Amino acid sequence: MILVEFVFHNINIKGFTVEGHALFSNYGEDIVCASISTLTIGTINSIIRICNKEVEIEKEDGLIKMYLPDTLETSVEAQTLLKSMLYNLQDIEEQYPENVSIKKSTFS
């Protein structure tokens, strides 16, 4: 299962962690994994390009974490991209609840 955690600071999304494997299908044929990877990487790349700032990323097999620097936390563009990612992932979770789980937590 892929576990997604969105971390909020006040009303803004501070960052997210995507961890695990969907196990919907064989490696290289897993549409759930491919969808989540595309949304995640696309969102990160869009934030970097649109906001013209680097973000903190940790990446390894089955794990990606991204946190906004304080200077981007209230950026309308970054928040719009992150909320779009959240909504799209929620749609995937609704269709594939055995393969994706999303939770929200508060930044401390």
C-alpha positions in Angstrom: 0.0 0.0 0.0 1.1 3.6 -0.7 0.8 5.8 2.3 0.6 9.5 1.7 0.8 12.1 4.5 0.2 15.8 3.9 1.6 18.0 6.6 -0.3 21.2 7.3 1.0 24.4 9.0 -2.0 26.5 9.9 -4.2 26.3 6.8 -1.3 25.8 4.4 0.3 22.5 3.2 3.9 22.5 4.4 4.9 19.3 2.6 4.1 15.6 2.1 5.5 12.1 2.3 4.7 9.3 -0.1 5.8 5.9 1.0 5.4 2.3 -0.1 4.3 0.5 -3.2 0.7 0.2 -4.5 1.0 -3.6 -5.3 -1.9 -3.2 -7.7 -0.1 -5.0 -10.5 3.4 -6.2 -11.5 6.3 -3.8 -11.4 6.3 -1.7 -14.5 2.6 -2.3 -15.1 1.2 -0.8 -12.0 -1.2 2.1 -13.0 -1.8 3.2 -9.4 1.9 3.5 -8.7 2.5 5.3 -12.0 -0.3 7.7 -11.4 0.9 8.6 -7.9 4.5 8.9 -9.1 3.4 11.2 -11.9 1.4 13.5 -9.7 4.1 13.6 -7.0 7.1 14.3 -9.3 5.0 16.6 -11.5 3.9 18.7 -8.5 7.5 19.0 -7.2 8.8 20.0 -10.7 6.0 22.5 -11.1 6.6 24.2 -7.7 10.3 24.5 -8.6 9.7 26.0 -12.0 6.7 28.2 -11.3 8.0 29.5 -7.9 11.6 29.6 -9.1 12.9 28.2 -5.8 14.3 24.9 -4.7 12.4 22.7 -2.3 13.7 20.2 0.3 13.4 16.7 -1.2 14.3 13.3 0.2 14.0 10.5 -2.3 14.8 6.7 -2.3 13.1 3.6 -3.4 9.5 3.6 -2.3 9.8 7.0 -0.6 9.7 10.7 -1.5 9.4 13.6 0.9 9.0 17.2 0.0 8.8 20.2 2.3 8.4 23.9 1.3 10.9 26.4 2.6 9.3 29.0 4.9 9.5 31.5 2.1 7.2 29.4 -0.1 4.8 28.3 2.6 2.2 31.0 1.8 2.9 31.1 -1.9 -0.5 31.0 -3.7 1.1 29.1 -6.6 2.7 26.4 -4.4 -0.5 26.0 -2.3 -2.6 25.7 -5.5 -0.3 23.0 -6.9 -0.2 21.1 -3.6 -4.0 21.2 -3.1 -4.4 20.0 -6.7 -2.1 17.1 -5.9 -4.1 16.3 -2.7 -7.4 16.4 -4.5 -6.1 14.2 -7.4 -4.6 11.7 -4.9 -7.9 11.6 -3.0 -9.7 10.6 -6.2 -7.2 7.8 -6.7 -7.6 6.7 -3.1 -11.4 6.6 -3.6 -11.0 4.3 -6.6 -8.2 2.2 -5.1 -8.7 2.1 -1.3 -6.8 -1.2 -1.0 -3.7 0.4 -2.6 -3.6 4.1 -1.4 -4.2 5.7 2.0 -4.0 9.4 2.7 -3.8 11.2 6.0 -3.3 14.7 7.1 -1.2 15.9 10.1 -0.1 19.1 11.6 3.4 20.6 11.4 4.9 21.1 14.8 
